[in-house]
Amino acid sequence: MPTTTPEHDERIAKMTFSSVYPLYVAKVEKKGRTTEELHQVIAWLTGFDDEQLQKCIDDKVTFEEFFQRATLNPNAHLIKGVICGYRVEEIENPLTQQGRYLDKLVDELARGKKMENILRAG
C-alpha cells in the first residue's frame, strides 16, 4: 500500500468539512441509511453533537480545524482496512489518518454494516 505524500496530507488538511459533508449524506442515503445514522457515526468518532457538527459546517472549517475541535474516540485506532487505496492503520500523518477514519466509517455505514460494528462496540 502506498503511503501518503505531503501534498496529499496538505490537500486533506485544507479541504473544508462542509464541502465533503453533502457527499457523505448522499452516499449513505443512496444506500438506504439515514442522516441520523451518519451523525451517530460522526459523533462516535469526533464527540460532536448535532449543534457542534452544524457549527463546523456553517463555519466552513477545514478538516484540520474539524479534527482540532474534535475529541477523537479512544477506540478510533480499532478502525482498520483500506479506503481510497490507503490502509488507514498505516497512515503516518495523524490528520490524514483521522480524515480517512471518517471516510472508512461512512463507507462501512453505506455498505450496510451493523451500527454496533461500525462503532467498534463488539
URJO-V245525 format. One record per residue. N is the residue number from 1. SS is DSSP state (@ for helix, = for strand, . for the rest). Layout:
N|SS + N|SS
//
This chain:
1|. + 2|. + 3|. + 4|. + 5|. + 6|@ + 7|@ + 8|@ + 9|@ + 10|@ + 11|@ + 12|@ + 13|@ + 14|@ + 15|. + 16|= + 17|@ + 18|@ + 19|@ + 20|@ + 21|@ + 22|@ + 23|@ + 24|@ + 25|@ + 26|@ + 27|@ + 28|@ + 29|@ + 30|@ + 31|. + 32|. + 33|. + 34|. + 35|@ + 36|@ + 37|@ + 38|@ + 39|@ + 40|@ + 41|@ + 42|@ + 43|@ + 44|@ + 45|@ + 46|@ + 47|. + 48|. + 49|. + 50|@ + 51|@ + 52|@ + 53|@ + 54|@ + 55|@ + 56|@ + 57|@ + 58|@ + 59|. + 60|. + 61|. + 62|= + 63|@ + 64|@ + 65|@ + 66|@ + 67|@ + 68|@ + 69|@ + 70|. + 71|. + 72|. + 73|. + 74|. + 75|. + 76|@ + 77|@ + 78|@ + 79|. + 80|. + 81|. + 82|= + 83|= + 84|. + 85|. + 86|= + 87|= + 88|@ + 89|@ + 90|@ + 91|. + 92|. + 93|. + 94|@ + 95|@ + 96|@ + 97|@ + 98|@ + 99|@ + 100|@ + 101|@ + 102|@ + 103|@ + 104|@ + 105|@ + 106|@ + 107|@ + 108|@ + 109|@ + 110|@ + 111|. + 112|. + 113|. + 114|. + 115|@ + 116|@ + 117|@ + 118|@ + 119|. + 120|. + 121|. + 122|.
//
